[in-house]
Amino acid sequence: MVAPSLADYAEQTILSDVTVSPSGDRIAYVATEFDLEGDERHSSVFVAPTDGASEPHRLTRTSEVSSPKWSPDGNRLAVLDTREADTELAIRNNDSDGQPDDGDEPSAQVWIYDLDLGGDARQVTTREEGVSEYDWAPDGNRIVVAAEDPTADERAYRNELEDGGPIETRRLQHKYDGSGWLDTVTTYLFVVDVETREETRLDDAYGSGASEPATGLSPVWSPEGDRIAFLSNRTDRPDNSSAMDVYTIRPDGTEVNRHTDAERRCSGLRWSPDGSRIAFYGRISGDMYEPTGVYVTDVYADDDPRSIAASLDRPTGRGGPLCWTGNDTILTAVGDEGLTRLVRLDATDDAPERVFERQGQYRTVSTVDAAGDTLALIISDPQSGTDVYVMDVADVDAKVDAPDPLTRLTQTDASLFERYDPPQCERITVRSDGDGIADAEIESIVYLPAEFDPATDDPLPTIVSIHGGPVSYDAPEHKFSYLHWTNRGYAVIRTNYRGSSSYGKAFSESISGEWGVREPADVENGVEELIDRGWADPERLFVTGFSYGGVTTGFVLTRSDRFRAGAAEHGIYDRYAYFGTGDSHNRMEADFGLPWEDEETYRSISSITDVGDIDTPLLITAGGEDWRCPPTQSEQLYVSVKKQGVPAKLVVYPDENHAVSLPKRAIHRLEAIDDWFDEFDLENDSSQ
């Protein structure tokens, strides 16, 4: 067993955005690769035949490409790309080429590849602020794009900011992670002629609201070409609401209709093949515990949207937009008891069917798309990595004992698995009482070194790695960190504590209004189970987590001193101080009220309240521009434990949001955790 070098982090490839051509004979997908020397991430679009007859072909050779979409005839592929202006535009000396005149980086525009003619892509949009989303018209001659359109005063304000001017805002939702400080610039839909590049702004198709940075306007053109669906929040105080409603508008900008009631946060819009209905994901605005459902609205009827997945009591939308496979049938991915799997829905009734049992319990779906008779999936498997697969739509009914119908089109992580042993992966369950409060059966996903034999081998040093959310879940999957740690000889346990999704609303909602009680108890009980099984060495336990995983790490360490060291990453530790400094004020208010009205509750859900009980050596990390979990939270925890003489270290990654994205920093993050745990490992002489 050889531990992967952390430099091998750059050998992995992250897959996303798989899309099937209208005839089902080709797919396109985005592959994100890492340039370690340049410390950059590069995203490219690949195209492959679905029969597996040839290897995927790298279509794009620029560094920031996303959102591939096939033209209706399947002969062209559009992408969002950030690159220098089209030569044709430069030759024409077009002053509106969508590129800045001051030497700044170019903005994202729609470019179209003609796959029949070949050659480079042609730039179609020329928006100075760039394009964030788009969709094809069914005639293939037009596209609809979402783009910011600042007024003269708004553009002047942005120019002042670039020159070092002050940030000024009157918005309640004044910042959002990944988007930074928000201003008043409105995003509109524009209809663009593909050939002439002429555009028309749809004045009544605009975005707004606290959720817009997350959902966008999500424009989708109807199959008949007569309407465009999009999302917007038109409530009295859009920044005080996380709702997003479904609207439709005619391509000429007339006849705007709202199809939902401002009660839900909607997303993932998709028209039925006959153009009469729109399916979408939705959950009650402000209720984080309600599983995201699927709804269908009849566009030309004055009826309320129908819920068609409520009886599942499981979160849908885990694998991208909905896939209509007929006028009355829909496929989507659902979180179901620690697994992301397929479900088939009836557009006329709440009658969901779990399908594709052949998937099994140890590989999970991350992306789904379908067209023609072809279904494309991105599947993650701890034993073989994450890859694109295809199969016939009809084969979703394949049973457990049937031949595997999947055709594997990629082998993106083959080089890693040639050099390093994939981990064993096990599911375990344990009864957890959560300090005597309403016990429940809790599931954990455990990764073990490939050669570990519990019958003969000594117990392993164990990393307790806690997922974020809290309303999220772990499923068996390939991640570089699991491969790295198990090849270093660690066991890794990921517990789906109470509050996690995929086990039903009651399970998620059991932590409502009372964070920090059941979650750490469930995590600790999962560790006890590993110790009882002889898998985990009780003297060599370590705990870490990112986001809400960092939050729970803080709670665990206020309760327990059995861990040799901890690493709390990008977390929140003082909810009272957090309110208004992060981007989640609506979420906090919905669950806990307002801090000045219920200070006691906010103190009770903050691990900083009991920080005096922490005596475990603690590494704390933060992103310098993280507006989900601001770095001041990590500073507060660091100073609080350091003040008491507890060994502690603070690592802040400048300019990073609620992630660690650049490859050198991602490697440094793992290196910092490794070094911290090694420093305090019982087998390290310096820790004695």
N, C-alpha and C positions, 0 to 999 in steps of 0.2 A: 504494500500500500504506500503510494507516494502522494504527498500533499501537493495539490496544484500550486504552482507559483502564482502569486497575486497578479503578475503581469499577464497571466493567461485570461484574466478578466476580459481583456481586449479581444480574445479569440471568439467570444460568444457573439451571436447575432440575435437581435430581438425582432420578432415578426409581428405584423399588425395589418389591419385594413385589407384583408383578403376580399376580393370581389370577383364574381363569376360573369363572364361575357353572356350576352343575351341568349346565344345559342347553346351555351353550356360547354363549349369546346376548349375554352381558354380561361385561365385565371390571371389576375394581377394581384400583387401584394407589395407591402412596404417592408423593407429589411433595414433595420438600424444597425450600423456597424461602428466600430470604435477605432479611432486613430490615436494610438497611445503617444506617438512621438509628437504629433500636433496637438494633443489633448483636446480632441474634438469628437463629436458624434456626427455621423453622416447617414442620411436616410436616402435610400434608392428604391425605385420601383422595378420589380422583376415581373416577367410574363412567362407563363408555362402552359403547354397543352395539358388538358385534363386526362388524357389517356396515358400520360407518363412516358410518351415515346421519345422525348428529348429533355435535356436538363433545362432548368429555368434560365431565361435570358435576361441579363441586366439591361433594361430599357433606358434608364436615365443614368447620367454620369455627372450630375451636379450633386451638391451636398445636402440640400434641404428640400426634399420632395415629399409630398403627402397626398392623401385623398384621391387615389386613382378612381376614375369612374368611366365605364364604357359608354360609348355613344349607342343610341338605340339600334343601329344596324350592326354594331360590334366591330366596325372597321377602324374606329378611332378610339384613342384612350386619352382622356384629359387628366391632368394632375395640377396640384398647386405646387409651384416651384418658386424659389427665391434665387434669382440669377440676373445677370446683366440683361439689358434690353435686347429684344429681338433685332437682328441685323436689319431686317426689312424696315423696322421702325426707325432705326438709326439713320439708314440711308435716306429715308423720307424726311429726316430732321423733324419728326413729330415732337412737338413740345409737350405732349401729354402721353409719354411713353410708360407711365407708371413707375418711373425711377426717379429718385431724388436728384436735385441739381447741386447739392452741397457736399457730395462725396460720401454721404452716409451709405449704409448697406441698402441694397435693393429690397423692395417689398414683395410679398408673395402675390403672384398673379396666376391666372389660369393659362396653361399651355396645353396644346393638343398635338398628340402624335398620330399621324396617319400610318397605320400599321400595314396597309396595302402598298402605299407608295414608298414607305421607308423614310430614312433621313431623320433630321432633328425635328424637335417640336416647334410649333408656331405659337407665338404669344397672342392671346386673344383679348385679355383685359389690360387696362392701363390706368388703374386706380392708384393715385398717389399714396394713399394710406394702405394700399394692398387689399386683397380679398381674403376673407376668413372661411367662407363656405360657398358651395355652388351646386347646381344640378342641371342636367341636360333637359331641354324641351324634347318631346317625343318626335318632333320633325327633324331633330338633329341639326337644325340651322340656328338655334338660339340656346343660350344658357341663362339661368338666373343666378346672380351672385349676391352675397351679403358683404357689404363693405361700409366702413365708416365714411361719413360725409360732413366734415366739420364746417361750421360757418367761418367767416373771415375772422371774427373775434376769437373763436375757439382755436383756429390755426395760429393766430398770433400768440395766444397763451401757450400753446405747445412749443412754439419757437422760443419763447422766453424761458421756458423750462430747460430746453436744450442748452440755452446760454447761461444756465445757472440761476434762473429766477426762482422765486418761492412757489411752493405748492399751495394752491388755494382751492378750497372745495366747500360746497354747500350740500353735498350728497350725504345721505345717511350711510349707504353702502359705499364708503369712500375708498376702499381698496379691496383687492381680491387676489388670492395667491396665484402667482403665475402671470397676472395682469398688472400687478403693481397698484399705484394710486389711480383711481378712476376719476375721469372728468365727465363733462356733460355732452361729449360728442355722441351723436346718434348714429346707429347702424341701420341702414336701409337695404331693401332689396332693389336690385337693378336688373333689367332684362337687357341682354347684350346679344347683338347679331354676330355670329361666329365669323362671317366673312368680312363684314365691313367694320366691325368693332364698335359700331354705334350703340349707345346705351340709353335706356330710359329709366329714370328713377320712379319707383312706385311709392309715392309720397305717403300712402296709408299703410305701407308694409314696413314697419320699423320695430326695433327691439327696445326693451327697457326692463328694469327690475333687477333685484338682487341676484337672481339666478342666471341672468343672461351670460355672464362670463363663463358659466359652466355649460349651459345648453346651447348657446348661440341662438340664431333664428331658425336653423335647421330647414332651409327651404327645400321643398320637394315638388316637382312638377307632376301634374296629373297625367295619366296615360292618354286621355283624350286631348290634352293640351289646353283645355279651357280654364284651368284654375291652378294656382300655386298655393300649397299649404306652407305655413310657417308658424313659429312660436313667438309670443309676445306677452308682456304683462301690462295691462291697461287699467289696473286698479288705481284708487285715489292716491296711494302712497306706494309706488312700485318697489322702492328700496326697503320697505317695511314688510315685504311679503316675498316668500320663496316660490309663489305660484308662477306657472307659465301656462298660458292658454293656447289652444289650437285655433288658428285662423286660416281662412282661405281668401284669395283675391284673384281677380282676373288678370291676365298678363298685361292688359292695357291700364291697370291700376284702378279699375272700377270694382264695385260690388264686393266690399269687404264684409265677411261674415265671421262671427265667433262661434265655435262649436263646443266649447266647454265653459264651465261656470266659475272660474277663478278659485276653485277649491283645491285644485291639484297642481303639482309640478309635473308637466307633461314633457315627453321627449321621444326620440326615435320614430318620427312620423313615417308612415309608409302607406301608399295608395294601394287599394285592391286592383287586380289586373283589369277589371271592367271599369274602374274609375268611379265607382259609386260610393266607396267607403274609404275611410282612413283608419288604420290601426295605429295605436301608439301606446307607449308605456306611461304609467302615471301612479302617483300615490298622493294621499292627502297632504297638502302643503303644511309643513311644520311637524308632521308625524314621522319621525325618522325610523320608527319601529315597524310601521306598516310595510309589509312586503310590496315591492313595486309590482303593480298589476298590469294587465293588458286590457285595453279598451278599444271598442270599435264605434265609430260614429258614422251615421248615414249622412253624407254631405248634402243631399238634396231633400232631406226630411227634417222636420223640426222636432226631433226626438233627442232625449238625453243619451250620451254615450253608454254603451253596454259593457259591463265587466265580463270578460270571458275566461278569467283565470283565478278568480277569487277563491274558489274551492281548493286550489293547490295549497294556499297558505305558504307560498314560497316566493322568493324574489325572482322576477323575470328580468330580462334585459342584460344578462351577464355576458352575452357574446355579441354585442352590437345590435343593429336595427333588426326589426322583425322581417321574416322572410315569408311572403305569400307564395304558396305552392299550388294555388288554385283560387277561385273566387270565394271559397268558403273555408280554406284551410291555411293555417299559419304555423311555421316552425320558429322556435326561439330557444335560447338557452336559459336554464333555470338553476338557481342555487338550491340543491336538494341534499340536505344532511351531509355537509362537508364534501360535496361534489358538484361540479358544473356539468350539467347534462342536457339532453334535448327533450323538449316537450312539444307535442302537436296540439294546436288549439282549433276549435270550431268557431268561426267568426260569427255564428248565429246563436251560440249558446255557451254557457259556462260548463264545458265538458272536456277538460284537458286530459291528454293521454301522455304518460311518460313513455318515451320511445328510445330506440337504440340501446337496448340492454347489453348488446355486444361490447359496448364501450368498457364495461367493467367498473370496478371501484378504485382503480389505481392509475387512471389517466383522466385528465380533465380538459374540458373544452374552453377555449378563451375567445374564439371568434367564429361566427357562422355567416354564410351567405349562400344563396341559392338562385339559380336561373336555369331556364330550360329544364332538363331532368337531372341537373348536376347540383350536388350539395358540396360546398367547400368548408373545411373546418381547420382551425388552428388548434392543435391538441398538444398538451404538455404532459410528458411522461417522465417520472424520475429516473427511469431506467434507460431512456434513449434520447431525451431532450425535447425541444419544442419544434414542431414542424407543421407544414401545410399538408392536409390530406383531402382527398375527394372520394365521393361515392355517389351512386344513384340515389335520388331522393327516395325511391321506393324501398331502399335498403335500410331506412331508419327503423323498420320493423324487424330487423335481424335480432334473433334471440341470443342468449348467452352462449349456447352450444353450437351456434351457426359459424361457418367460416367467416373470417374477418373481411367485410366488404370494402375496407378502406384501401385506397391506393396512396402511397406516400410519395409526395412530389418533391420534397426537400430533405436535406440532411444537414441542417445548419450548424449543429453542434458536434458533428462527427469527429472533429479533431480533438475536442476535449475528451470524448468518450473513448477515443483510441488510446489516450495516454493515462486516463484516470478511471478508477473503478466507480461505477454508479452506486449510489447508496441502496441499501434495502429500505423498503418503505412499509410501515405497518400502521394499521388503525387500532387504537385501543379506546376503551370506554371505562369510566369510573363514576361511582356515585359521589356527588359533592354536596355538602350540606350548607356551604356558604355562611358559616357562623350560625348554624342552626336555622337558617331561613330557607324554607321551601326547597328541599333537596331536589336534585335533578341528575339525569344521566348526562355526563359530559364526554365528548369525543375529542381525541387528540390524534394528530398525524405525527408519526415518529419516523425519523430518518436515522439509519444505523450504518456503520461502516460495512462494506461489502462482505468482509470475511468474518464479521463478528458472529460467534456462536454462543448464545446465552447459556447453553448447557455446560460448556467447558471453559469459557473465557471469563476473565475478571470483569466486574462492572466498569463502565466507561465514564470518563469525565463527560459532563452533560451540559449542553447549552439550552436553556429555556428561552425560546424565541417567540415573542408575543405579537400577534397581528394587531393592526390598527382598526379604526372604525369609530366606535366599537361595533357598529352594525355592519360587519363584514364577516368573512370566514376564510379558513384555510382549507385547501383541497390538495391532494397529492399532485405535485408538479415538480418540474425541473427548475432549480435556481442555482446560480453559480455559488452562492454562499453555502447551500446545503452540500453541494459537491465538495467544496473546499473544506468545510468543517468535518464532514465524515471521513474524508481522506486524511485529515489530521488526527483522526482517532476519536472524535467526539460523537456522542449521540445528540440529536437535535429533536426537541419536542415542541410542537406547535399546537396549542390547545384552543379549541373553539368554545371559549368560556361563555357563560350566560351573558346575553347582549348580542352575541354573534347572530348573523342571519343564517338562512338555509335550514333552520330547524323549526320555523313557524313564528308567528307574531308573538305568541305568549312567551316563548323562550327569549326573544329579543327584548320584549317589553318588561321582562322581569327586573331589569335594572333601572327602569324609568324613575327619574327623580332621586335616585340613590346610587350614584356611581361610586366605585371603589370598595365595594363590600363583597359581592359575589364573584366578580372577575378575578381578583387576586386569590380568593379561596379556591376557585376552580383550577387556576394555574398551579397552585401549590399541591392540590390533590392529584393532578396529573403527574407531577414530579414524584410524589409518594408512591404512585402506582409503578413507575419505572424502577424505583428503589426496591419495592417489594418483589418485582420480577427479577431482580438481579441484573438489570440493564444499566442502571445509573449508580455511580459511586457517590454515596451521600456526603463524602468529604471533598468532592470536586464538582460542585454545582455552580453554574454561572447563569445570570439572567440578563436578557436584553430585549428591547422592543423599540419600534419606530412609530411615531405619531401616538395614537392611543395605546400602542404597545409600550411606548415610553412612559405614558401616563400610568399604565398598570405596573410597569417596573417600579415607578416611584411608590405606588401603594404597596406592592409586595415587600419592598425593603423597609417600609415603616412597620410591617407586621412580623418580619422574619429576619433572623440573622444567620441562617444556615447557608447562605450563598457566599462563596469566596469573593466574588466581585460582581458588579452590575454595570450595565451600559444603558443609560436612558437617552434615547435619540429623538430629537425634534418633538418634544412633548409639551404638555401644559400641566403645571403643578399648582397654580394658584388661580382658580376660576374667577374669583372676585376681581383680582387685578387684570385678568385676561379680557373681561367683557369690554368691547369697544376697541381693543387693540388688535384683535384678529378680524377675520372676515366672516365669523359665524355667529353674529349677534342674534339673528332670527332663530337659529337652531337652539341657542342657549335659552332664549326667552320662552320658546315653545315647550321646553322640558322642565325648566327650573324657575320660570318667572324672571323678574328683574332683580338684580343684585341689591339695589337700595331698598327694595321691598321685602327681600328675604335673604338677608346677609347670612343667617345661620345655615341655610341650605348650601349656599355657595362655599362657605367655609368647610362644610362637611364633605363636599365632593372634591376637595383640594388636598393632595398629599402634603403640601407645604404646611398644613395645619399641624401635622404630626412629624415634621421633619426632624425634631429632636430625638426621635426613636431610630433614625438611620445611623448605623455604624458600619455599614458595608462599604468597602472601597468602591467609588462610583465615578465612571466616565460619563460625561454629559456632552452631547453634540447638538448643534443647531445650524440652521441656514440663516445667513445674514439678511436675506430678503424674504424670509418665510412669514407670510401673513396668515397662514392657517394656524401655526403654532409659533408665535413670535419669539425671536431669540432672547428677549428680556426674560421670558419664562425660564429658559435654561440658565441664564445668568443668576436669577434669583435662587434656583435650587443649588447651583454651584457654590455661591457665596454662603448659603445657609449651612451646607454640610461642611464646607471648608472652615467656616468660623468655629465649628465644633471640634476641629482637629481630625476629621475623617479624611483619609486619603482620597483626593478627588482631582479630576482633570477636566478642563473645558476645551472643546474643539468647536470653533465656529467657521463655517465655510462661506466666505464672502460672496455676495451676489447670488447665492443659491436660494431657490424657493423651497417648497415643502418636498424636497427630494435632494439627492446628491447625484447630479447628472453627468458632469464631465468625468471622463475615465480616470484621470489621475486622482481626482478627489474621491471617486467611488472606491478606487484601490486603497487610498489612504484611509478611508472609513473602515474597511475590513482590517487593514493593517493595525489601526489604532485599537480596534476591539481585540484582535489577536494578542497584541502586545500587552494590553491591560489585563486580559485573563491570564496570560502567561506569567505576568509579574506577580499575581496573587495566587497562582496555582499552588496547591499543597506540595507538589513535587518540585517546585522551584525553590532552591535554597534561600533566596533572598526574602521569601515570604514566611520563613520560619521564625 
